[in-house]
Amino acid sequence: MQVSWAGVFPAATTQFAPDMSIDLDATQKVQDALVGDGVHGFIVMGTVGENNSLQPEEKRSVLKAAVEAVGKRAPVIAGVSEFDAKRACAFARDAERIGADGLMVLPAMVYVPTEDELVEHFRAVSKATDLPIMLYNNPPAYRVSVSVETMKRLADRPNILCLKESAPDTRRFTDLYNALGDRFILFAGLDDVALEALILGARGWVSGLTNAFPKEAIALYDAVMRNDLDTARAIYRWFMPLLHLDAEHDLVQSIKLAEQIMGRGSERVRPPRYPLSGARRAEVTAMVERAAAARPKLKAAA
């Protein structure tokens, strides 16, 4: 199995109405706008998409709406974030039926597994579907590390093709390549180490702040691909104060507030999250407004 996943894949937001029901029309508008801006793919219902705040039937309706909105213009990869393998496998089967192009599979929520348990969870989901799979490693958020050894043990699963790497240690990209060559496609998963990851061989970038500044994120990626590191560094330095937000505990609220300030969505989030308030809201607002006022001049695509 092969996929052509590469480029900037926003971790797309899920939009909510004032009564906290899902606003599918607004969610589709956000996705359609991002396609128009040139993103290369989508992660739907990842962390930024508030997967674990959605009911099972809501997850399926959000995915169906995304497949409808994006069509075949870009791959739609659905987050699989469940409490156990049975639920994860059921969602994987439904996602394939609905028309997702792939899955981003997380470790089972809440429980911290042994390596054997983690391997078996990923194996179970991969056997439940023919869809290509991206695994998600984010030790700071989920207290589970998808080790190099774990990836070696999963190398025989033909539809596990990709790893989204959100550990803040960029040495991981080189260690993974040295251990496994190009067996797995690597994606940067943490915004404020994205440039380093791309230079070290990541083929793509799953990005939160792309929701607010998609053209700049794409320009950064394009600059690295054409080996124009001066341009890449300039964009990265401008972007970095915002990219740091992706590594904070309130990343979802911050990203959705940035999205709202830039006229692209709403800051509404579902409990247990609440919109930013007070000094933190003022701080993030000022950061976004400063970035918007000093946006870099971007080179036209070749």
C-alpha positions as CSV (number, residue, x, y, z in Angstrom):
1,M,0.0,0.0,0.0
2,Q,1.2,3.5,-0.9
3,V,-0.1,7.0,-0.3
4,S,1.0,10.4,-1.6
5,W,0.5,12.2,1.8
6,A,2.8,15.2,1.9
7,G,2.5,18.9,2.6
8,V,0.5,20.9,5.1
9,F,-2.4,19.1,6.7
10,P,-4.3,21.4,9.1
11,A,-5.7,19.8,12.2
12,A,-9.1,21.2,11.3
13,T,-11.5,22.6,13.9
14,T,-15.0,21.4,14.7
15,Q,-17.4,24.4,14.7
16,F,-20.2,24.7,17.3
17,A,-23.4,26.7,17.4
18,P,-24.2,28.9,20.4
19,D,-26.1,26.1,22.0
20,M,-23.0,23.9,21.7
21,S,-24.5,21.6,19.0
22,I,-22.2,20.9,16.1
23,D,-22.5,23.5,13.3
24,L,-21.9,21.3,10.3
25,D,-22.4,24.1,7.8
26,A,-19.8,26.3,9.5
27,T,-17.4,23.3,9.8
28,Q,-17.7,22.7,6.1
29,K,-17.1,26.4,5.3
30,V,-13.9,26.3,7.3
31,Q,-12.7,23.2,5.4
32,D,-13.7,24.6,2.0
33,A,-11.8,27.8,2.7
34,L,-8.7,25.9,3.7
35,V,-8.9,23.9,0.5
36,G,-9.1,27.2,-1.4
37,D,-6.0,28.4,0.4
38,G,-4.1,25.4,-0.9
39,V,-3.7,23.0,2.0
40,H,-2.6,19.5,1.0
41,G,-4.9,17.4,3.2
42,F,-6.9,17.4,6.4
43,I,-6.9,15.8,9.8
44,V,-10.5,15.8,11.0
45,M,-11.3,15.3,14.7
46,G,-7.8,15.3,16.0
47,T,-7.0,17.1,19.2
48,V,-7.8,20.5,17.7
49,G,-11.0,19.0,16.3
50,E,-12.1,18.1,19.9
51,N,-12.6,14.4,19.1
52,N,-13.1,13.4,22.7
53,S,-15.8,16.0,23.3
54,L,-18.0,14.5,20.5
55,Q,-20.6,11.8,20.9
56,P,-20.1,8.7,18.7
57,E,-22.9,9.7,16.3
58,E,-21.5,13.2,16.1
59,K,-18.1,11.9,15.1
60,R,-19.7,10.1,12.2
61,S,-21.7,13.1,11.1
62,V,-18.6,15.4,11.2
63,L,-16.6,12.9,9.1
64,K,-19.5,12.6,6.6
65,A,-19.7,16.3,6.3
66,A,-15.9,16.7,5.8
67,V,-15.9,14.1,3.0
68,E,-18.8,15.9,1.4
69,A,-17.1,19.4,1.7
70,V,-13.6,18.4,0.6
71,G,-14.5,15.8,-1.9
72,K,-11.5,14.5,-3.7
73,R,-9.6,17.8,-3.6
74,A,-7.5,16.7,-0.7
75,P,-7.2,13.6,1.5
76,V,-9.4,13.5,4.6
77,I,-7.8,11.6,7.5
78,A,-10.1,10.9,10.4
79,G,-8.9,10.9,14.0
80,V,-9.4,7.6,15.9
81,S,-9.4,8.5,19.6
82,E,-11.3,6.0,21.7
83,F,-11.2,4.4,25.2
84,D,-10.5,0.9,23.9
85,A,-9.7,-1.2,20.8
86,K,-13.3,-2.3,20.3
87,R,-14.6,1.3,20.0
88,A,-11.6,2.2,17.9
89,C,-12.1,-0.7,15.4
90,A,-15.8,0.1,15.1
91,F,-15.1,3.7,14.3
92,A,-12.4,2.7,11.8
93,R,-14.8,0.5,9.9
94,D,-17.4,3.2,9.9
95,A,-14.9,5.8,8.7
96,E,-14.0,3.5,5.8
97,R,-17.7,3.1,4.9
98,I,-18.3,6.9,5.1
99,G,-15.4,7.6,2.7
100,A,-12.4,8.8,4.7
101,D,-9.1,8.6,2.9
102,G,-7.2,7.4,6.0
103,L,-7.1,7.3,9.7
104,M,-4.9,9.0,12.4
105,V,-4.9,6.5,15.2
106,L,-4.1,7.5,18.8
107,P,-3.3,5.2,21.8
108,A,-6.4,4.2,23.8
109,M,-7.4,7.2,25.9
110,V,-6.8,7.6,29.6
111,Y,-5.1,4.2,30.2
112,V,-1.3,4.3,29.9
113,P,-0.3,1.0,28.2
114,T,2.7,-1.2,28.2
115,E,4.5,-1.4,24.9
116,D,2.9,-4.8,24.2
117,E,-0.6,-3.3,24.9
118,L,0.1,-0.3,22.7
119,V,1.3,-2.5,19.8
120,E,-1.8,-4.7,20.1
121,H,-4.1,-1.7,20.1
122,F,-2.6,-0.4,16.9
123,R,-2.6,-3.8,15.3
124,A,-6.2,-4.4,16.2
125,V,-7.3,-1.1,14.5
126,S,-5.1,-1.8,11.4
127,K,-6.7,-5.2,11.0
128,A,-10.2,-3.7,11.2
129,T,-9.8,-1.6,8.1
130,D,-8.1,-1.4,4.7
131,L,-7.6,2.3,5.1
132,P,-4.0,3.7,5.3
133,I,-3.1,4.6,8.9
134,M,-1.1,7.4,10.4
135,L,-0.1,6.8,14.0
136,Y,0.0,9.7,16.4
137,N,2.9,10.1,18.9
138,N,2.3,12.9,21.5
139,P,3.9,11.9,24.8
140,P,3.3,15.3,26.5
141,A,-0.4,15.2,25.9
142,Y,-1.2,11.5,26.1
143,R,1.5,10.2,28.5
144,V,2.3,7.4,26.0
145,S,5.5,7.2,23.9
146,V,5.4,5.4,20.6
147,S,9.0,4.3,20.7
148,V,11.3,3.3,17.8
149,E,11.0,-0.3,19.0
150,T,7.2,0.0,18.8
151,M,7.4,1.2,15.2
152,K,9.7,-1.7,14.4
153,R,7.2,-4.2,15.7
154,L,4.5,-2.6,13.6
155,A,6.5,-2.5,10.4
156,D,4.8,-5.7,9.2
157,R,1.4,-4.1,9.1
158,P,0.9,-3.1,5.5
159,N,-1.6,-0.3,6.1
160,I,0.3,1.4,8.9
161,L,2.2,3.9,6.7
162,C,2.8,7.1,8.6
163,L,3.8,8.5,11.9
164,K,2.7,12.0,13.1
165,E,5.6,12.9,15.5
166,S,4.7,15.4,18.2
167,A,7.4,14.7,20.7
168,P,9.4,18.0,21.2
169,D,12.7,16.2,20.6
170,T,13.6,16.5,17.0
171,R,16.2,13.9,17.3
172,R,13.4,11.4,16.9
173,F,13.1,12.1,13.2
174,T,16.7,11.0,12.6
175,D,16.5,8.0,15.0
176,L,13.4,6.8,13.3
177,Y,15.0,7.1,9.9
178,N,18.2,5.4,11.0
179,A,16.2,2.5,12.5
180,L,13.6,2.1,9.8
181,G,14.7,4.0,6.6
182,D,11.7,5.1,4.6
183,R,9.4,2.4,5.8
184,F,7.2,5.1,7.4
185,I,6.2,8.5,6.2
186,L,7.0,11.0,8.9
187,F,4.9,14.1,9.6
188,A,5.8,16.9,11.9
189,G,3.0,17.2,14.5
190,L,4.2,20.0,16.8
191,D,4.0,23.5,15.2
192,D,7.0,25.0,16.9
193,V,9.5,22.3,15.7
194,A,8.0,22.1,12.2
195,L,10.9,23.6,10.3
196,E,13.4,21.4,12.0
197,A,11.3,18.3,11.3
198,L,10.9,19.2,7.6
199,I,14.6,19.8,7.2
200,L,15.3,16.4,8.9
201,G,13.1,14.5,6.4
202,A,9.4,14.9,7.5
203,R,7.3,14.7,4.4
204,G,4.5,16.8,5.8
205,W,3.2,18.9,8.7
206,V,0.0,18.4,10.7
207,S,-0.5,21.9,11.9
208,G,-2.8,23.7,14.3
209,L,-2.0,27.4,13.5
210,T,-2.6,26.7,9.8
211,N,-6.3,27.1,10.6
212,A,-5.6,30.8,11.1
213,F,-2.7,31.5,8.8
214,P,-2.8,28.8,6.0
215,K,-1.0,30.7,3.3
216,E,2.0,31.4,5.5
217,A,2.2,27.7,6.6
218,I,2.1,26.6,3.0
219,A,4.7,29.1,2.1
220,L,7.0,27.8,4.8
221,Y,6.6,24.3,3.6
222,D,7.1,25.3,0.0
223,A,10.3,27.2,0.8
224,V,11.8,24.1,2.5
225,M,10.8,21.9,-0.5
226,R,12.7,24.2,-2.9
227,N,15.6,24.5,-0.4
228,D,15.1,28.2,0.1
229,L,16.0,28.2,3.8
230,D,16.4,32.0,4.0
231,T,12.7,32.4,3.2
232,A,11.8,29.5,5.4
233,R,13.6,30.9,8.4
234,A,12.1,34.3,7.9
235,I,8.6,32.9,7.9
236,Y,9.3,30.7,10.8
237,R,10.7,33.5,12.9
238,W,7.6,35.6,12.2
239,F,5.3,32.6,13.0
240,M,7.1,31.3,16.1
241,P,5.2,33.2,18.8
242,L,2.0,31.7,17.5
243,L,3.4,28.3,16.8
244,H,4.4,28.0,20.5
245,L,0.6,28.1,21.3
246,D,0.4,24.6,19.8
247,A,2.5,23.2,22.6
248,E,0.4,24.7,25.4
249,H,-2.4,23.0,27.3
250,D,-4.9,25.5,26.0
251,L,-3.9,25.0,22.4
252,V,-7.5,24.3,21.2
253,Q,-8.9,27.5,22.7
254,S,-5.9,29.5,21.4
255,I,-6.1,28.2,17.9
256,K,-9.9,28.7,17.7
257,L,-9.5,32.2,19.0
258,A,-6.9,32.9,16.4
259,E,-9.2,31.5,13.8
260,Q,-12.0,33.8,14.9
261,I,-9.8,36.9,15.0
262,M,-8.7,36.1,11.4
263,G,-12.4,35.8,10.3
264,R,-12.2,32.0,9.7
265,G,-14.3,30.4,12.4
266,S,-15.6,30.7,16.0
267,E,-13.8,30.4,19.3
268,R,-16.6,28.3,20.8
269,V,-15.3,25.1,22.4
270,R,-17.1,22.3,24.2
271,P,-16.6,21.7,27.9
272,P,-14.5,20.6,29.7
273,R,-12.8,23.4,27.6
274,Y,-14.0,26.9,27.9
275,P,-13.0,29.9,25.7
276,L,-10.0,31.9,26.9
277,S,-10.8,34.8,29.2
278,G,-9.0,37.5,31.1
279,A,-5.3,38.0,30.8
280,R,-4.7,34.9,28.7
281,R,-7.3,35.9,26.1
282,A,-5.8,39.4,25.9
283,E,-2.3,37.9,25.5
284,V,-3.3,35.5,22.7
285,T,-5.4,38.2,21.0
286,A,-2.4,40.6,21.0
287,M,-0.1,37.9,19.6
288,V,-2.5,37.2,16.7
289,E,-3.1,40.8,16.0
290,R,0.7,41.5,15.9
291,A,1.3,38.6,13.6
292,A,-1.5,39.7,11.3
293,A,-0.1,43.3,11.2
294,A,3.4,42.0,10.3
295,R,2.6,39.2,7.9
296,P,5.6,38.4,5.7
297,K,5.5,39.1,1.9
298,L,5.1,35.7,0.3
299,K,6.7,34.6,-2.9
300,A,4.3,33.5,-5.6
301,A,4.2,29.7,-6.2
302,A,6.2,28.6,-9.1
